Amino acid sequence: MKKTVQIAFRIGVFIILTILTQIGGLVYFLSLFVSKKLSFQNRLSKAVVFIGLYLLVTFLLIPNLAPFFGREKVRNTENIKSSNYMTVLLNRNYVRPELNDLLEQVAKDLSKTRIQIHYLDANFPFVNNFPLLPHLIPITC
């Protein structure tokens, strides 16, 4: 019974992390594997492994893989910025190269003003039509 609850919990965490970040679920399972290989037993050690792997994947691996799926990170400049750090941490700052070019052109056009572009969520690095929850929750009446 305890094993079933643990499996259900892990599947739930996988689903939630995947919905929020698109890659978090896979990194979670990878962190469980790494923690087991390193014989980490306590939750803090496992959490540190997950956070470390997640940050490595988010900032080093994903930006290099995203172009194979037709996306790249939004090029942040002095006039183009994420409205909060969670957009970047949750991998919601990926766009097609054409949109990046358009953003840069608009920022250039606005450079003589005090207007800056602050984006909320853009897109995930992989898989088209992956919903950015909570934005795309269908509402039925």
C-alpha angles and dihedrals in degrees: 000000000000091000091052091052090049092051091047090049092051092048089050092050089048092052095046094047091047092050092049100041109009091226103044095091093055092046089050092056090044090052091051089053093047092046091052092049090050090046093237110167107171124080095237093059091047091049091051090051091050094047092046093049092044092053092046092050094043097049104028111024106031097053088056095046099042095075089063086063094046097259139107136182116273105262103240114211136162089283100033116064142153111253090228140006093245090072089063096039091051092049093243095132102087126115139164114274091248091060091049089053091049092050091051092049092050090047089051091049089051095044093103090056130063091246117121129188113239113181126201112197122347112174142296119268096245142032120034119244093021103152119244098218132239089025100063103040107139113236118210122194 
